[in-house]
């Protein structure tokens, strides 16, 4: 999706169209986040810190090796709320084709783009998007099985509890053109993802930041690597053992950035609750209130949630 910036001549325009048509050296005041960014410390690079999970070891290795990688996955989910996945089956050529398809769409004239508005959700990149989504979901299923085991639950527990077979998968492509004043702007403000796990790839241009121990870290996603984020429903299901991670996207004045995110979550009628086995035996109280996923989304969208949940 292209971010909508402003009304021009009575019509909504996109960031891309605004940049290309005006060549402005400044950003609209509405998008000036400088007062919020001024007092924040400079973000550190996280390349050597974000955990790396070799997913091949979860499907073809000895029990001892699998136990080690599950332990690493547990630590990644509890300490960082995110990790890099390597040796997966989402091929680099498929990812490049996906990015190229979106680039082709974003490069269309604005009027031509409107022809696709309201069409089927998979138009105009149906075949590539379908295969890309399928491969990502296969990765997520492997991770959810390992996460279940890391929590001391049955391997299929998370999938069954989330009714994952009927769950949602949301694909979103974000296009961030160069910005004349990147020090003042934020592409996407800090937020948490809903659902279980979100996978993310980009076109090689950095801009993602995650918050760890109250500090922002720059995350550069290497080629053929999936960046995975723990989302809200997994935090609830784990009774807070695993934390969804705050993240945001920044812009730059040198190169256009594109990212493709796939959010994976439960069915809308799933009741979100901690796994009974993970509830504190002493107090016998779950850390989160039971609620359907549909209700959570409704409260989030209407701004009636006072905190993350």
PyMOL commands that set and color helices and strands:
alter all, ss='L'
color gray80, all
select helices_A, chain A and resi 15-22+29-31+34-37+55-58+63-79+92-106+110-114+126-150+157-161+164-166+232-237+276-278+293-301
alter helices_A, ss='H'
color red, helices_A
select strands_A, chain A and resi 4-8+11-14+44-45+52-54+82-86+169-176+188-191+197-202+208-212+215-219+226-230+247-249+257-264+271-272+291-292
alter strands_A, ss='S'
color yellow, strands_A
deselect
rebuild
show_as cartoon
